[in-house]
């Protein structure tokens, strides 16, 4: 397999050095150049095409957003990963970039040393390589649990059915949708901000069920995502809070770095946030939310699995289908990364496979049918 050709754009010499060293030490990647500014990067890319650009948010003359726009226009087949800080300003611009075509982002670590920062970024770059379907071994740079806090590899104690054993639709699962749904559950990862921006704002204010979303993101960024979606939506979109009651008209996004679960109480469905071990190398994890709903209700729920790397959500859908669940899956052609939907579809758990631009309409049709 040909290596992925990578170009780095960052006005800070230390980060050009860190990113260059990381890329150079990972099998499957080939560093083809660097630039301190967007305008210089564009000139170089015209002569040296690449597969992937690691692009800084803040740069002189031409910032990351403008550079992203120019890259997507001139080199539409080139993927762009934003390199972002964790300040409020950084997260706001990062979300805009993700909605405008950036594939993913790397958060600059607040590391105490060059070596520590390099290890953390290595883990992030490897995660992004997985989005390309390349699972690399890297002998010269290693990561450990302390450097993969956002995407650790520990497994959860939560009991879930084995995804490998689920090959066909659960016996008795309904192929005809129920007459109503109490909850809409959405799981999404890579490509999520852009996909969600084409779905959530299209849902009507009178949607007959609350919406709960797990988007794989680190802390801080999910709050900015919720704010961006809320500005464009008739429903109220916000980051979920521990122990809040889920109400019709709410769209709640799991906070980055925390699992979101649901419990049934006298007051109705209540969100609980936990710091339990990651599942599928993720926290929050889609399987954790889906599984918690399966444990607390027998009433119909609508599960929606969107673009993303890996298999998070497949086991959760299987668990929900032991109760009453109807599942929508995003089509391969409309996915940024066809991983999570593929895991659901390959196990015959998807009741409908739809392109991204048809999902909001279908959610509304299903949820707003008369009881």
C-alpha positions in Angstrom: 0.0 0.0 0.0 1.3 3.5 -0.9 2.1 5.7 2.1 -0.2 8.6 2.9 1.6 11.8 1.9 1.4 14.4 4.6 1.9 18.2 4.5 2.2 20.3 7.7 1.1 23.9 8.0 1.9 25.7 11.4 3.4 29.1 12.1 5.1 27.8 15.3 8.5 26.2 14.7 8.1 23.9 17.7 4.9 22.4 16.4 6.3 22.0 12.9 9.1 20.1 14.6 6.8 18.0 16.8 4.4 17.2 13.9 7.2 16.5 11.5 8.9 14.1 13.9 5.7 12.3 14.6 4.8 11.8 10.9 8.3 10.7 10.1 8.3 8.0 12.8 5.0 6.4 11.9 4.9 3.6 9.3 2.4 4.4 6.5 3.0 8.1 6.5 5.4 10.1 4.3 6.2 13.8 5.2 6.4 15.7 1.9 6.8 19.2 3.3 6.0 22.0 5.8 5.0 25.6 5.6 4.7 28.4 8.3 1.8 30.1 6.5 -1.3 29.2 4.5 -0.2 31.1 1.4 3.1 29.3 1.3 1.4 26.0 1.8 -0.9 26.6 -1.2 2.0 27.4 -3.5 3.8 24.2 -2.4 0.7 22.0 -2.7 0.2 23.1 -6.3 3.5 21.5 -7.2 3.5 18.7 -4.7 0.0 17.1 -4.2 -0.6 15.3 -0.9 -3.3 13.1 0.7 -3.4 14.8 4.1 -2.8 18.3 5.5 -2.2 19.0 9.2 -3.4 22.6 9.4 -2.9 25.1 12.3 -5.9 27.2 13.3 -4.2 30.5 13.9 -1.6 31.8 11.5 -0.6 35.3 10.2 -1.9 36.6 6.9 -4.2 33.7 6.1 -5.7 31.8 9.1 -6.7 28.1 9.2 -10.3 28.7 8.1 -9.4 30.6 5.0 -6.6 28.2 4.2 -9.0 25.3 4.6 -11.5 26.9 2.3 -8.8 27.4 -0.4 -7.5 23.8 0.0 -11.0 22.3 -0.3 -11.6 24.4 -3.4 -8.3 23.8 -5.2 -7.6 20.3 -3.9 -11.0 18.7 -3.2 -9.5 15.2 -2.7 -7.1 16.3 0.0 -8.1 15.6 3.5 -7.5 18.3 6.1 -7.0 17.8 9.9 -7.0 20.9 12.0 -4.4 21.4 14.8 -6.2 23.2 17.5 -5.6 24.6 21.0 -8.2 24.1 23.8 -9.2 27.7 24.4 -12.7 28.8 23.8 -11.6 30.8 20.7 -9.8 27.7 19.4 -12.7 25.4 19.9 -15.1 27.8 18.2 -13.0 28.0 15.1 -12.3 24.3 15.1 -16.0 23.5 15.1 -16.5 25.9 12.2 -13.7 24.2 10.3 -15.2 20.7 10.9 -18.5 22.0 9.6 -16.8 23.5 6.6 -15.0 20.3 5.4 -12.2 19.5 7.8 -12.1 15.7 8.4 -11.0 15.8 12.0 -8.8 17.7 14.5 -5.9 17.2 16.8 -5.9 19.1 20.1 -2.5 20.6 21.0 -1.5 19.0 24.3 -0.6 21.0 27.3 2.4 18.8 27.8 5.3 19.4 30.3 8.0 18.4 27.7 8.7 18.0 24.0 8.8 14.3 24.4 5.5 14.1 26.2 3.8 16.3 23.6 5.2 14.1 20.9 3.8 11.0 22.4 0.3 12.5 22.8 0.2 13.8 19.3 1.5 10.4 18.0 -1.5 8.7 19.6 -3.8 11.2 17.9 -2.2 10.9 14.4 -2.5 7.1 14.7 -6.2 7.5 15.5 -6.6 9.5 12.4 -4.7 7.0 10.3 -7.3 4.5 11.3 -9.8 6.7 9.6 -7.9 5.9 6.4 -8.1 2.2 7.1 -4.4 2.0 7.9 -3.5 0.3 11.2 0.1 1.1 11.5 2.8 -0.3 13.8 5.4 2.3 14.8 8.6 1.0 16.3 10.4 4.3 17.0 7.7 6.1 18.9 5.5 4.5 21.5 2.5 5.6 23.5 1.3 4.6 26.9 -1.9 5.1 29.0 -0.7 8.4 30.4 -0.4 9.9 26.8 -3.8 8.6 25.4 -6.1 10.2 27.9 -8.6 11.4 25.2 -8.6 8.1 23.4 -7.4 5.4 25.9 -7.5 1.7 25.2 -8.9 0.4 28.5 -12.1 -1.6 28.3 -15.3 -1.0 30.3 -16.8 -3.2 32.9 -20.2 -2.6 31.3 -21.6 -5.9 30.0 -22.5 -5.8 26.3 -23.2 -8.7 24.0 -20.3 -9.7 21.7 -20.5 -7.8 18.4 -18.6 -10.7 16.7 -21.4 -13.1 17.6 -24.1 -10.9 16.1 -24.4 -11.8 12.5 -28.1 -11.6 11.7 -31.1 -9.6 12.9 -32.2 -10.4 16.4 -35.1 -12.9 16.3 -38.4 -11.1 16.7 -36.9 -7.6 15.9 -39.5 -5.4 14.1 -38.9 -4.6 10.4 -41.9 -2.3 10.6 -41.4 0.8 12.7 -43.3 1.2 16.0 -46.1 3.8 16.1 -44.1 6.1 18.4 -40.7 6.6 19.9 -39.9 7.7 23.4 -36.2 8.6 22.6 -34.0 9.4 19.6 -30.5 8.2 20.2 -27.7 9.3 17.8 -24.1 8.0 17.7 -21.5 9.7 15.5 -17.7 10.2 15.3 -15.4 11.3 12.5 -17.3 13.8 10.3 -19.9 14.3 12.9 -20.0 18.1 13.2 -20.7 18.6 9.5 -23.2 15.7 9.4 -25.0 16.8 12.5 -25.2 20.4 11.2 -27.2 19.0 8.2 -29.6 17.0 10.5 -30.3 18.7 13.8 -31.3 22.1 12.4 -33.8 20.4 10.1 -35.7 18.8 13.0 -38.9 20.6 13.9 -39.6 22.4 17.2 -42.5 20.0 17.8 -40.5 16.8 17.5 -42.3 14.3 19.7 -39.2 12.8 21.4 -36.0 14.1 23.0 -32.7 13.6 21.2 -29.6 12.3 22.9 -26.3 12.4 21.0 -22.9 10.9 21.6 -20.2 12.6 19.4 -16.7 11.3 19.9 -14.9 14.5 21.1 -12.6 15.6 23.9 -13.7 18.0 26.6 -14.5 21.6 25.8 -15.2 20.9 22.1 -18.6 19.4 22.7 -19.8 22.6 24.4 -18.9 24.6 21.3 -20.5 22.0 19.0 -23.8 22.3 21.0 -23.7 26.1 20.8 -23.1 26.0 17.1 -26.0 23.6 16.5 -28.3 25.5 18.9 -27.9 28.7 16.9 -29.3 27.1 13.8 -31.9 24.8 15.4 -35.6 25.1 16.4 -34.9 22.6 19.2 -32.8 23.5 22.2 -29.4 22.0 21.8 -27.0 21.9 24.7 -24.3 19.9 26.4 -25.9 17.4 28.9 -25.7 18.0 32.6 -25.6 15.3 35.3 -29.0 14.3 36.7 -31.0 16.6 34.4 -34.4 15.4 33.3 -34.7 14.7 29.6 -37.6 16.6 28.1 -39.3 16.8 24.7 -37.7 19.5 22.7 -34.3 18.8 24.1 -31.2 17.8 22.1 -28.5 16.8 24.6 -24.9 16.1 23.6 -22.7 14.0 25.9 -19.8 16.1 27.3 -16.4 15.3 25.9 -14.5 13.0 28.2 -17.6 11.6 30.1 -20.0 8.8 29.4 -23.7 9.7 29.1 -26.2 7.2 30.4 -30.0 7.3 31.0 -32.0 6.1 33.9 -35.8 5.9 34.4 -37.1 7.7 37.5 -40.5 9.0 38.8 -39.6 12.3 37.0 -39.0 10.6 33.7 -35.8 9.8 31.9 -32.7 11.3 33.7 -29.2 11.8 32.3 -26.3 10.5 34.3 -22.7 11.3 33.5 -19.9 9.0 34.6 -16.1 8.8 34.4 -16.2 5.0 34.0 -13.5 3.4 31.9 -13.6 4.0 28.1 -15.5 1.6 25.9 -14.2 1.0 22.3 -11.3 3.3 23.2 -13.9 6.1 23.6 -15.3 8.3 26.3 -18.1 9.2 25.7 -19.1 5.9 24.0 -22.2 5.3 21.9 -22.5 1.7 23.2 -22.7 3.0 26.8 -25.6 5.3 26.1 -27.5 2.7 24.0 -26.9 0.0 26.5 -28.2 2.1 29.4 -31.4 2.9 27.6 -31.9 -0.8 26.9 -31.6 -1.5 30.6 -34.1 1.1 31.7 -37.0 0.9 29.3 -39.0 -1.6 27.1 -40.6 1.3 25.2 -39.7 2.0 21.5 -36.5 4.0 20.8 -35.1 5.2 17.5 -31.3 4.6 17.1 -29.4 6.5 14.5 -25.8 5.6 13.7 -23.8 8.1 11.6 -20.3 8.5 10.1 -17.4 7.4 12.2 -14.4 5.2 12.6 -14.6 1.8 14.4 -17.6 -0.2 15.6 -18.9 1.9 18.5 -22.7 1.6 18.5 -23.1 -1.8 16.9 -23.3 -3.7 20.2 -25.5 -1.1 21.7 -28.0 -1.4 18.8 -28.0 -5.1 19.2 -28.8 -4.7 22.9 -31.6 -2.3 22.1 -33.1 -4.7 19.6 -33.6 -7.2 22.4 -36.3 -4.7 23.4 -38.0 -2.4 20.8 -35.7 -0.5 18.6 -35.7 0.8 15.0 -32.4 1.7 13.5 -31.4 4.2 10.8 -27.8 4.0 9.4 -26.0 6.5 7.3 -25.2 5.3 3.8 -21.6 4.6 2.8 -21.5 7.2 0.1 -22.4 10.0 2.4 -20.1 9.1 5.3 -16.7 10.7 5.9 -15.7 7.4 7.4 -17.8 4.3 6.8 -17.0 2.5 10.0 -19.7 2.7 12.6 -22.6 2.4 10.1 -20.8 -0.5 8.4 -20.6 -2.3 11.7 -24.3 -2.0 12.2 -25.2 -2.9 8.6 -22.9 -5.8 8.4 -24.7 -7.4 11.4 -28.1 -6.8 9.7 -29.1 -4.4 12.5 -30.0 -1.4 10.3 -33.7 -1.2 9.4 -33.0 1.6 6.9 -29.9 2.9 5.3 -30.2 6.5 4.2 -27.9 9.3 2.9 -27.2 12.1 5.4 -29.4 14.6 3.7 -32.5 12.3 4.1 -32.0 11.4 7.8 -33.6 14.5 9.4 -36.7 14.1 7.3 -37.0 10.4 8.1 -36.5 11.0 11.9 -39.3 13.5 11.8 -41.6 11.2 9.8 -41.1 8.3 12.3 -41.2 10.3 15.5 -44.1 12.6 14.7 -46.6 9.9 13.7 -49.7 9.9 15.9 -49.6 7.5 18.8 
